Amino acid sequence: MGKAERTRQFIIQTAAPIFNEKGIAGTTIDDVLEATKMAKGGLYGHFDSKEEIAYTMVDFLLGKLSDKVILEVSKEKTAKGKLFAFMNVYKNPLASYIEGGCPILNFGVESDDTSPVIKKKVKNIIEGTKTMLTEIINTGIINKEFAETINADDFALKLFSMMEGGMMVSRVTNSNKPMNDLIRMLKKDLELHEIKT
């Protein structure tokens, strides 16, 4: 990695938490300059516009979350273990893996009416995550971990949506309890479909 690419990566890693916490509309170029200790000309030597910076930050943060989910899920051998690992990524919303909370929730809400490009990026990760969860559940059915009574698409949607909703409720109420209660309920619900051997 050359110096220019290292500098670009430094800017991304330094500014991404600011965008995640303040939002795209709430983050100014001055915020980025202050955090990176760079001059405006130096910043724009690596990015053409604030819009490009914002898109890059969204890609970085969504990628970071996706990589974490894949890492944790891939450590498990069983479908149940993989689904529990997915839930556990979200178990501590007040000290989340990514500073500022879940970028899917943060950018999804903000971009809904303001940025079709960012909205599409968030939509793609939502659809990709739901597809991953559906495939895990279907594999569990094929491998006789889960009974065919579980609807993979429905459970995947419920699981993903409850994790995102739980993140919001926990952060607004300043308590991990709502998320932990949701995870407990979801695990219990999943176990109702488990084939006992």
TORVO-64028 format. One record per atom (N, C-alpha, C, O, CB): residue in three letters; x, y, z. Coordinates in pm, whole numbers, padded with zeros to 5 digits, always signed. Glycine has a CB too. Layout:
<atoms>
alaXYZ
...
</atoms>
This chain:
<atoms>
met+00085-00118+00000
met+00000+00000+00000
met+00089+00123+00000
met+00175+00140+00087
met-00097+00000+00122
gly+00068+00209-00099
gly+00146+00332-00109
gly+00101+00437-00009
gly+00001+00420+00061
gly+00137+00387-00249
lys+00176+00546-00004
lys+00147+00652+00092
lys+00007+00711+00070
lys-00065+00736+00166
lys+00252+00763+00083
ala-00030+00734-00056
ala-00161+00792-00085
ala-00273+00701-00035
ala-00371+00749+00023
ala-00177+00817-00236
glu-00259+00572-00058
glu-00362+00477-00013
glu-00365+00468+00140
glu-00472+00458+00199
glu-00338+00337-00073
arg-00248+00473+00203
arg-00244+00473+00351
arg-00314+00596+00407
arg-00388+00588+00505
arg-00097+00467+00402
thr-00289+00711+00344
thr-00354+00835+00389
thr-00505+00826+00370
thr-00581+00866+00458
thr-00297+00957+00313
arg-00547+00775+00257
arg-00691+00759+00231
arg-00754+00667+00337
arg-00861+00696+00389
arg-00716+00701+00088
gln-00687+00557+00368
gln-00738+00463+00470
gln-00743+00530+00607
gln-00837+00508+00683
gln-00649+00337+00476
phe-00643+00611+00638
phe-00643+00684+00765
phe-00764+00777+00773
phe-00831+00784+00876
phe-00512+00766+00780
ile-00791+00848+00664
ile-00907+00939+00662
ile-01035+00860+00684
ile-01120+00899+00764
ile-00913+01016+00527
ile-01049+00749+00614
ile-01171+00668+00626
ile-01188+00617+00769
ile-01295+00632+00828
ile-01166+00549+00528
gln-01083+00557+00824
gln-01093+00500+00959
gln-01116+00607+01066
gln-01181+00581+01167
gln-00967+00421+00991
thr-01063+00726+01044
thr-01078+00834+01141
thr-01215+00900+01131
thr-01277+00932+01232
thr-00969+00938+01121
ala-01262+00920+01009
ala-01387+00993+00989
ala-01512+00905+00996
ala-01621+00956+01024
ala-01384+01062+00856
ala-01498+00777+00971
ala-01616+00689+00968
ala-01700+00695+01095
ala-01822+00706+01087
ala-01573+00546+00944
pro-01638+00689+01215
pro-01721+00697+01335
pro-01799+00828+01347
pro-01909+00831+01403
pro-01634+00679+01458
ile-01743+00935+01295
ile-01812+01065+01300
ile-01937+01060+01213
ile-02045+01103+01256
ile-01717+01179+01252
phe-01924+01007+01092
phe-02039+00993+01004
phe-02144+00900+01065
phe-02264+00926+01054
phe-01996+00939+00866
asn-02099+00793+01131
asn-02194+00699+01191
asn-02268+00760+01309
asn-02386+00730+01331
asn-02120+00573+01236
glu-02201+00846+01384
glu-02264+00908+01501
glu-02348+01030+01465
glu-02459+01046+01515
glu-02159+00948+01602
lys-02295+01117+01379
lys-02364+01242+01348
lys-02454+01233+01226
lys-02539+01319+01204
lys-02262+01352+01327
gly-02436+01129+01148
gly-02510+01118+01023
gly-02438+01191+00911
gly-02343+01266+00933
gly-02650+01174+01040
ile-02484+01166+00791
ile-02421+01228+00675
ile-02452+01377+00671
ile-02363+01459+00649
ile-02467+01159+00545
ala-02577+01411+00692
ala-02616+01553+00690
ala-02553+01629+00805
ala-02522+01748+00792
ala-02768+01567+00695
gly-02533+01563+00918
gly-02480+01630+01037
gly-02329+01639+01043
gly-02275+01710+01127
gly-02528+01561+01156
thr-02261+01568+00955
thr-02114+01570+00953
thr-02067+01673+00851
thr-02107+01669+00735
thr-02056+01430+00920
thr-01983+01762+00896
thr-01930+01865+00806
thr-01788+01829+00764
thr-01721+01746+00826
thr-01932+02005+00874
ile-01744+01892+00658
ile-01605+01875+00615
ile-01512+01922+00726
ile-01406+01863+00747
ile-01577+01953+00484
asp-01551+02027+00798
asp-01469+02074+00910
asp-01455+01966+01018
asp-01349+01956+01080
asp-01530+02200+00971
asp-01559+01886+01041
asp-01549+01774+01136
asp-01441+01676+01092
asp-01360+01629+01173
asp-01685+01702+01149
val-01440+01646+00963
val-01341+01552+00908
val-01202+01612+00916
val-01106+01543+00953
val-01376+01515+00762
leu-01190+01738+00881
leu-01059+01804+00886
leu-01006+01809+01028
leu-00887+01785+01051
leu-01068+01946+00829
glu-01092+01840+01123
glu-01050+01846+01263
glu-01005+01709+01313
glu-00903+01698+01382
glu-01164+01900+01351
ala-01079+01606+01279
ala-01045+01471+01326
ala-00916+01420+01264
ala-00837+01353+01330
ala-01159+01375+01295
thr-00896+01450+01136
thr-00778+01399+01066
thr-00658+01491+01075
thr-00546+01452+01040
thr-00812+01375+00921
lys-00680+01615+01121
lys-00574+01717+01129
lys-00516+01746+00990
lys-00396+01770+00975
lys-00461+01671+01225
met-00602+01742+00891
met-00559+01768+00754
met-00611+01903+00707
met-00706+01958+00762
met-00607+01656+00659
ala-00546+01953+00604
ala-00596+02073+00536
ala-00698+02031+00431
ala-00697+01917+00384
ala-00478+02154+00470
lys-00786+02123+00395
lys-00892+02092+00299
lys-00834+02040+00168
lys-00886+01946+00109
lys-00978+02217+00273
gly-00725+02102+00122
gly-00662+02057-00002
gly-00611+01915+00007
gly-00619+01839-00090
gly-00547+02149-00039
gly-00558+01878+00124
gly-00512+01740+00144
gly-00626+01641+00140
gly-00613+01532+00084
gly-00439+01729+00276
leu-00737+01679+00199
leu-00855+01591+00200
leu-00908+01572+00059
leu-00936+01460+00016
leu-00965+01649+00291
tyr-00920+01683-00013
tyr-00975+01674-00148
tyr-00874+01621-00249
tyr-00907+01602-00366
tyr-01024+01809-00193
gly-00751+01595-00206
gly-00657+01522-00289
gly-00691+01373-00293
gly-00644+01300-00380
gly-00515+01542-00238
his-00772+01329-00197
his-00810+01187-00188
his-00956+01161-00221
his-00994+01048-00250
his-00780+01135-00050
phe-01038+01265-00216
phe-01182+01254-00244
phe-01224+01375-00328
phe-01174+01485-00308
phe-01266+01245-00111
asp-01316+01353-00420
asp-01359+01461-00509
asp-01464+01552-00446
asp-01475+01669-00483
asp-01414+01404-00636
ser-01541+01499-00351
ser-01652+01577-00295
ser-01693+01520-00160
ser-01652+01410-00122
ser-01772+01580-00392
lys-01775+01595-00088
lys-01830+01542+00038
lys-01916+01420+00008
lys-01920+01325+00087
lys-01914+01650+00112
glu-01984+01422-00105
glu-02068+01308-00144
glu-01983+01181-00157
glu-02022+01075-00109
glu-02141+01337-00276
glu-01867+01193-00222
glu-01779+01076-00236
glu-01728+01031-00099
glu-01718+00911-00074
glu-01659+01109-00329
ile-01697+01125-00013
ile-01654+01090+00123
ile-01765+01013+00193
ile-01740+00909+00254
ile-01615+01217+00205
ala-01887+01063+00184
ala-02001+00998+00250
ala-02022+00857+00196
ala-02039+00763+00275
ala-02130+01081+00230
tyr-02019+00839+00065
tyr-02038+00706+00007
tyr-01928+00611+00053
tyr-01953+00494+00082
tyr-02039+00713-00147
thr-01807+00662+00060
thr-01693+00580+00104
thr-01710+00539+00250
thr-01682+00425+00286
thr-01561+00656+00086
met-01756+00632+00333
met-01777+00601+00476
met-01886+00496+00493
met-01872+00404+00573
met-01814+00728+00554
val-01994+00510+00417
val-02103+00412+00424
val-02052+00274+00382
val-02078+00175+00450
val-02222+00456+00335
asp-01980+00267+00271
asp-01924+00139+00225
asp-01833+00079+00331
asp-01839-00041+00359
asp-01847+00157+00093
phe-01747+00162+00389
phe-01653+00114+00491
phe-01727+00058+00612
phe-01697-00052+00657
phe-01559+00227+00534
leu-01824+00133+00664
leu-01894+00090+00785
leu-01983-00031+00761
leu-01986-00123+00843
leu-01978+00205+00840
leu-02054-00033+00649
leu-02136-00150+00618
leu-02048-00273+00596
leu-02083-00383+00638
leu-02224-00124+00494
gly-01934-00253+00531
gly-01840-00364+00510
gly-01782-00415+00640
gly-01765-00535+00658
gly-01729-00320+00418
lys-01751-00324+00730
lys-01696-00362+00860
lys-01797-00446+00939
lys-01760-00547+00999
lys-01656-00237+00942
leu-01923-00405+00938
leu-02026-00482+01007
leu-02045-00618+00940
leu-02054-00720+01008
leu-02159-00405+01009
ser-02053-00619+00809
ser-02071-00743+00735
ser-01955-00840+00761
ser-01978-00960+00782
ser-02082-00715+00585
asp-01833-00790+00761
asp-01717-00874+00788
asp-01724-00935+00928
asp-01691-01052+00947
asp-01587-00793+00774
lys-01768-00856+01026
lys-01780-00905+01164
lys-01885-01015+01172
lys-01863-01118+01236
lys-01816-00789+01260
val-01999-00994+01109
val-02106-01095+01111
val-02056-01224+01046
val-02073-01332+01102
val-02232-01043+01037
ile-01994-01213+00930
ile-01944-01332+00860
ile-01839-01404+00943
ile-01840-01527+00951
ile-01885-01293+00723
leu-01749-01329+01005
leu-01646-01390+01090
leu-01709-01469+01204
leu-01672-01585+01226
leu-01553-01282+01147
glu-01802-01409+01275
glu-01863-01476+01391
glu-01948-01595+01349
glu-01943-01700+01412
glu-01947-01376+01471
val-02026-01579+01244
val-02113-01687+01196
val-02030-01804+01145
val-02065-01919+01168
val-02207-01636+01086
ser-01920-01774+01076
ser-01839-01881+01016
ser-01763-01964+01120
ser-01714-02073+01088
ser-01740-01822+00919
lys-01753-01916+01242
lys-01686-01993+01348
lys-01770-02112+01393
lys-01719-02207+01451
lys-01656-01903+01468
glu-01899-02107+01365
glu-01992-02210+01412
glu-02014-02317+01306
glu-02006-02290+01186
glu-02125-02148+01452
lys-02041-02438+01351
lys-02062-02551+01260
lys-02209-02578+01232
lys-02245-02619+01121
lys-01998-02676+01317
thr-02295-02554+01331
thr-02437-02587+01316
thr-02516-02463+01276
thr-02473-02350+01297
thr-02493-02645+01446
ala-02633-02487+01218
ala-02721-02375+01182
ala-02763-02299+01307
ala-02764-02176+01307
ala-02845-02426+01105
lys-02798-02372+01412
lys-02837-02306+01537
lys-02721-02221+01590
lys-02742-02106+01630
lys-02879-02411+01644
gly-02601-02275+01589
gly-02484-02200+01636
gly-02460-02075+01553
gly-02426-01970+01607
gly-02361-02289+01631
lys-02479-02086+01422
lys-02460-01971+01333
lys-02563-01861+01362
lys-02529-01743+01366
lys-02469-02014+01185
leu-02688-01901+01382
leu-02793-01803+01411
leu-02771-01738+01547
leu-02792-01618+01563
leu-02932-01868+01405
phe-02730-01818+01645
phe-02700-01762+01777
phe-02582-01665+01768
phe-02581-01561+01834
phe-02670-01875+01879
ala-02481-01701+01687
ala-02364-01613+01669
ala-02406-01480+01606
ala-02358-01374+01645
ala-02256-01682+01582
phe-02497-01487+01509
phe-02548-01364+01447
phe-02613-01275+01553
phe-02586-01156+01559
phe-02650-01397+01335
met-02698-01334+01635
met-02764-01257+01741
met-02663-01197+01837
met-02678-01082+01881
met-02864-01345+01817
asn-02562-01273+01870
asn-02463-01227+01968
asn-02379-01109+01919
asn-02325-01034+02000
asn-02371-01341+02005
val-02369-01092+01788
val-02299-00974+01735
val-02369-00846+01783
val-02305-00743+01802
val-02294-00977+01579
tyr-02500-00855+01803
tyr-02581-00738+01839
tyr-02610-00726+01988
tyr-02682-00635+02029
tyr-02712-00743+01764
lys-02556-00814+02070
lys-02601-00825+02210
lys-02566-00707+02301
lys-02623-00695+02409
lys-02543-00947+02269
asn-02476-00621+02259
asn-02436-00510+02346
asn-02447-00377+02271
asn-02345-00318+02235
asn-02292-00531+02398
pro-02569-00329+02246
pro-02587-00209+02165
pro-02522-00082+02221
pro-02489+00009+02146
pro-02731-00184+02146
leu-02504-00077+02352
leu-02447+00044+02411
leu-02296+00051+02395
leu-02236+00157+02408
leu-02483+00053+02558
ala-02236-00062+02367
ala-02092-00067+02338
ala-02076-00152+02212
ala-02007-00254+02213
ala-02008-00126+02459
ser-02140-00107+02105
ser-02146-00188+01984
ser-02009-00200+01919
ser-01919-00120+01943
ser-02246-00129+01886
tyr-01997-00302+01835
tyr-01873-00330+01764
tyr-01828-00208+01684
tyr-01708-00181+01672
tyr-01891-00452+01671
ile-01924-00135+01629
ile-01892-00017+01551
ile-01935+00106+01630
ile-02050+00118+01671
ile-01962-00021+01411
glu-01841+00196+01649
glu-01868+00318+01726
glu-01984+00395+01663
glu-01985+00423+01543
glu-01742+00408+01733
gly-02081+00429+01746
gly-02197+00504+01697
gly-02317+00417+01668
gly-02423+00467+01629
gly-02160+00579+01575
gly-02303+00286+01685
gly-02416+00197+01664
gly-02415+00131+01528
gly-02315+00133+01456
gly-02544+00272+01682
cys-02528+00073+01494
cys-02539-00004+01371
cys-02554+00087+01250
cys-02649+00164+01242
cys-02659-00101+01380
pro-02460+00080+01154
pro-02469+00166+01037
pro-02589+00133+00947
pro-02636+00220+00873
pro-02342+00155+00957
ile-02639+00010+00953
ile-02758-00023+00875
ile-02875+00063+00924
ile-02945+00125+00844
ile-02793-00175+00886
leu-02893+00065+01053
leu-03001+00144+01113
leu-02976+00293+01092
leu-03065+00366+01047
leu-03014+00113+01263
asn-02856+00338+01125
asn-02825+00481+01116
asn-02842+00536+00974
asn-02912+00635+00953
asn-02684+00506+01164
phe-02778+00471+00878
phe-02782+00522+00741
phe-02914+00488+00673
phe-02960+00562+00585
phe-02666+00466+00661
gly-02976+00378+00713
gly-03105+00341+00655
gly-03211+00445+00683
gly-03284+00486+00593
gly-03150+00207+00707
val-03219+00487+00807
val-03319+00588+00846
val-03288+00721+00780
val-03377+00788+00728
val-03323+00604+01000
glu-03161+00761+00782
glu-03125+00891+00726
glu-03142+00897+00574
glu-03188+00997+00521
glu-02981+00925+00762
ser-03106+00790+00506
ser-03103+00794+00359
ser-03239+00767+00296
ser-03257+00788+00176
ser-03004+00694+00307
asp-03334+00720+00374
asp-03464+00683+00320
asp-03522+00791+00229
asp-03572+00761+00120
asp-03560+00654+00433
asp-03516+00915+00273
asp-03574+01025+00195
asp-03470+01119+00135
asp-03506+01214+00066
asp-03667+01104+00281
thr-03342+01094+00160
thr-03242+01193+00121
thr-03139+01146+00020
thr-03087+01228-00056
thr-03172+01240+00241
ser-03108+01017+00016
ser-03000+00972-00073
ser-03031+00836-00133
ser-03014+00733-00067
ser-02867+00967+00004
pro-03077+00834-00257
pro-03106+00706-00322
pro-02984+00614-00331
pro-02997+00492-00325
pro-03161+00731-00461
val-02865+00672-00346
val-02743+00591-00358
val-02716+00519-00226
val-02691+00398-00225
val-02621+00679-00397
ile-02722+00592-00116
ile-02696+00529+00015
ile-02810+00435+00051
ile-02786+00328+00108
ile-02679+00637+00124
lys-02931+00473+00020
lys-03046+00385+00045
lys-03025+00250-00025
lys-03054+00145+00033
lys-03178+00451-00003
lys-02975+00253-00149
lys-02951+00129-00223
lys-02841+00046-00157
lys-02851-00076-00151
lys-02914+00159-00369
lys-02736+00111-00108
lys-02628+00040-00040
lys-02681-00031+00084
lys-02647-00146+00110
lys-02513+00138-00002
val-02765+00039+00160
val-02822-00020+00282
val-02918-00133+00244
val-02918-00238+00308
val-02896+00088+00366
lys-02999-00110+00142
lys-03092-00214+00096
lys-03017-00340+00057
lys-03060-00451+00089
lys-03176-00163-00023
asn-02905-00324-00013
asn-02826-00440-00056
asn-02774-00521+00063
asn-02776-00644+00059
asn-02710-00395-00143
ile-02728-00453+00167
ile-02676-00528+00282
ile-02791-00593+00359
ile-02774-00703+00413
ile-02595-00436+00375
ile-02905-00527+00366
ile-03022-00589+00430
ile-03061-00716+00355
ile-03081-00821+00416
ile-03142-00490+00436
glu-03072-00706+00224
glu-03111-00822+00144
glu-03007-00933+00152
glu-03042-01050+00160
glu-03133-00782-00002
gly-02879-00895+00150
gly-02773-00995+00162
gly-02774-01066+00296
gly-02753-01187+00303
gly-02638-00930+00140
thr-02798-00990+00402
thr-02803-01050+00536
thr-02923-01141+00548
thr-02913-01251+00603
thr-02807-00942+00644
lys-03037-01097+00500
lys-03158-01180+00505
lys-03139-01308+00425
lys-03181-01416+00469
lys-03281-01101+00452
thr-03075-01298+00309
thr-03047-01418+00228
thr-02955-01513+00303
thr-02978-01634+00303
thr-02983-01378+00094
met-02851-01460+00367
met-02760-01544+00445
met-02835-01617+00555
met-02817-01737+00573
met-02646-01459+00506
leu-02919-01545+00629
leu-02994-01606+00739
leu-03091-01712+00687
leu-03105-01819+00747
leu-03071-01499+00818
thr-03157-01684+00576
thr-03250-01780+00515
thr-03175-01907+00476
thr-03223-02018+00499
thr-03320-01719+00392
glu-03057-01891+00415
glu-02978-02008+00374
glu-02932-02089+00494
glu-02931-02212+00489
glu-02856-01963+00293
ile-02895-02023+00602
ile-02855-02095+00724
ile-02972-02177+00776
ile-02955-02294+00811
ile-02806-01996+00833
ile-03090-02117+00782
ile-03208-02189+00832
ile-03243-02306+00739
ile-03270-02416+00787
ile-03330-02094+00844
asn-03241-02283+00608
asn-03270-02392+00514
asn-03169-02506+00527
asn-03206-02623+00517
asn-03270-02339+00371
thr-03042-02472+00549
thr-02941-02575+00572
thr-02973-02652+00699
thr-02956-02774+00704
thr-02799-02512+00581
gly-03019-02582+00801
gly-03060-02647+00925
gly-03176-02743+00904
gly-03181-02848+00968
gly-03097-02544+01028
ile-03268-02708+00816
ile-03380-02798+00784
ile-03328-02921+00710
ile-03364-03034+00744
ile-03488-02724+00699
ile-03245-02898+00610
ile-03189-03009+00531
ile-03109-03104+00620
ile-03117-03226+00604
ile-03099-02955+00418
asn-03032-03048+00713
asn-02948-03130+00802
asn-03024-03184+00923
asn-02964-03242+01014
asn-02831-03048+00850
lys-03155-03166+00923
lys-03243-03218+01030
lys-03213-03156+01167
lys-03235-03219+01270
lys-03228-03369+01040
glu-03163-03033+01167
glu-03151-02958+01293
glu-03285-02895+01328
glu-03325-02890+01444
glu-03042-02849+01282
phe-03354-02846+01223
phe-03483-02779+01243
phe-03592-02856+01170
phe-03569-02914+01064
phe-03477-02632+01193
ala-03710-02855+01230
ala-03826-02916+01166
ala-03870-02828+01049
ala-03838-02709+01044
ala-03942-02936+01268
glu-03943-02887+00959
glu-03992-02812+00843
glu-04103-02714+00882
glu-04157-02645+00796
glu-04043-02907+00737
thr-04137-02709+01009
thr-04238-02614+01057
thr-04186-02471+01056
thr-04264-02376+01061
thr-04284-02651+01198
ile-04055-02454+01049
ile-03999-02318+01047
ile-03999-02267+00903
ile-03955-02337+00812
ile-03853-02317+01107
asn-04049-02148+00884
asn-04045-02084+00754
asn-03917-02000+00750
asn-03905-01899+00819
asn-04174-01996+00727
ala-03822-02043+00668
ala-03689-01981+00667
ala-03695-01832+00633
ala-03631-01751+00700
ala-03598-02053+00568
asp-03771-01797+00530
asp-03780-01655+00491
asp-03841-01570+00602
asp-03790-01462+00634
asp-03863-01640+00363
asp-03948-01620+00660
asp-04016-01544+00766
asp-03927-01528+00889
asp-03918-01419+00946
asp-04147-01612+00805
phe-03863-01638+00930
phe-03780-01630+01050
phe-03659-01540+01027
phe-03619-01465+01116
phe-03734-01771+01094
ala-03600-01548+00908
ala-03485-01461+00876
ala-03525-01314+00882
ala-03452-01232+00937
ala-03429-01496+00736
leu-03641-01281+00826
leu-03689-01143+00830
leu-03715-01099+00974
leu-03677-00989+01013
leu-03817-01128+00746
lys-03779-01186+01051
lys-03808-01153+01191
lys-03679-01134+01270
lys-03667-01038+01347
lys-03894-01263+01255
leu-03584-01224+01252
leu-03457-01216+01324
leu-03383-01087+01291
leu-03341-01014+01381
leu-03369-01337+01290
phe-03367-01059+01163
phe-03295-00938+01123
phe-03366-00813+01173
phe-03303-00723+01229
phe-03280-00933+00971
ser-03496-00806+01152
ser-03573-00687+01190
ser-03572-00665+01341
ser-03565-00551+01387
ser-03716-00698+01141
met-03579-00772+01417
met-03578-00758+01563
met-03441-00714+01613
met-03432-00640+01711
met-03618-00890+01629
met-03334-00758+01548
met-03201-00712+01589
met-03187-00561+01564
met-03136-00489+01649
met-03091-00791+01513
glu-03232-00516+01449
glu-03222-00373+01417
glu-03314-00291+01509
glu-03273-00187+01560
glu-03259-00347+01270
gly-03436-00338+01529
gly-03527-00268+01618
gly-03478-00268+01762
gly-03489-00168+01832
gly-03665-00330+01612
gly-03424-00382+01804
gly-03369-00392+01940
gly-03252-00298+01961
gly-03235-00242+02069
gly-03326-00534+01968
met-03171-00282+01857
met-03058-00188+01863
met-03111-00047+01889
met-03058+00025+01974
met-02975-00193+01731
met-03213-00007+01815
met-03269+00127+01831
met-03329+00146+01970
met-03302+00246+02036
met-03375+00154+01723
val-03410+00050+02014
val-03475+00062+02145
val-03370+00068+02256
val-03381+00149+02348
val-03572-00056+02169
ser-03270-00018+02249
ser-03166-00020+02352
ser-03088+00111+02356
ser-03058+00162+02464
ser-03071-00136+02329
arg-03055+00165+02240
arg-02977+00288+02237
arg-03060+00408+02285
arg-03008+00496+02354
arg-02924+00315+02095
val-03187+00411+02249
val-03273+00522+02292
val-03300+00516+02443
val-03305+00619+02510
val-03405+00521+02215
thr-03319+00394+02496
thr-03348+00380+02640
thr-03221+00369+02723
thr-03227+00362+02846
thr-03434+00257+02664
asn-03106+00368+02656
asn-02976+00358+02723
asn-02966+00233+02811
asn-02917+00238+02924
asn-02952+00482+02808
ser-03015+00122+02755
ser-03013-00004+02828
ser-02997-00120+02730
ser-03064-00124+02626
ser-03142-00021+02912
asn-02909-00214+02763
asn-02895-00334+02681
asn-03007-00434+02706
asn-03022-00530+02630
asn-02761-00400+02709
lys-03086-00413+02810
lys-03190-00509+02848
lys-03289-00539+02734
lys-03318-00656+02710
lys-03266-00457+02969
pro-03342-00438+02664
pro-03435-00472+02556
pro-03374-00567+02453
pro-03439-00661+02408
pro-03483-00346+02488
met-03250-00542+02415
met-03185-00629+02317
met-03164-00768+02374
met-03191-00868+02307
met-03051-00570+02273
asn-03117-00776+02497
asn-03095-00907+02558
asn-03225-00984+02574
asn-03227-01106+02557
asn-03027-00891+02694
asp-03334-00915+02605
asp-03465-00980+02613
asp-03508-01032+02477
asp-03559-01144+02466
asp-03571-00882+02668
leu-03488-00952+02372
leu-03523-00996+02237
leu-03441-01117+02195
leu-03495-01212+02139
leu-03501-00882+02137
ile-03312-01114+02223
ile-03226-01228+02186
ile-03272-01353+02260
ile-03279-01461+02200
ile-03078-01197+02219
arg-03302-01340+02388
arg-03351-01455+02465
arg-03479-01511+02402
arg-03493-01632+02387
arg-03376-01416+02613
met-03573-01423+02367
met-03699-01466+02306
met-03677-01533+02170
met-03738-01635+02139
met-03795-01347+02291
leu-03589-01474+02089
leu-03561-01531+01957
leu-03495-01668+01968
leu-03528-01759+01892
leu-03473-01436+01877
lys-03402-01682+02061
lys-03337-01812+02079
lys-03438-01917+02123
lys-03436-02030+02075
lys-03223-01802+02183
lys-03527-01878+02213
lys-03632-01970+02260
lys-03724-02007+02144
lys-03762-02123+02128
lys-03713-01906+02376
asp-03761-01908+02064
asp-03847-01931+01948
asp-03779-02026+01850
asp-03843-02118+01799
asp-03881-01797+01878
leu-03652-02005+01823
leu-03578-02092+01731
leu-03574-02235+01785
leu-03590-02330+01709
leu-03436-02039+01710
glu-03552-02248+01914
glu-03543-02382+01974
glu-03675-02458+01968
glu-03674-02581+01978
glu-03498-02371+02118
leu-03786-02389+01952
leu-03915-02458+01935
leu-03918-02538+01805
leu-03994-02635+01793
leu-04031-02356+01936
his-03837-02498+01709
his-03832-02566+01579
his-03718-02668+01572
his-03700-02735+01470
his-03816-02464+01467
glu-03643-02679+01678
glu-03527-02768+01680
glu-03573-02913+01690
glu-03664-02946+01767
glu-03433-02733+01798
ile-03510-02999+01613
ile-03538-03143+01622
ile-03448-03199+01730
ile-03326-03196+01719
ile-03514-03216+01484
lys-03510-03249+01834
lys-03434-03306+01947
lys-03390-03447+01910
lys-03470-03528+01864
lys-03519-03306+02078
thr-03264-03475+01932
thr-03212-03609+01899
thr-03186-03690+02024
thr-03143-03805+02015
thr-03084-03600+01817
</atoms>
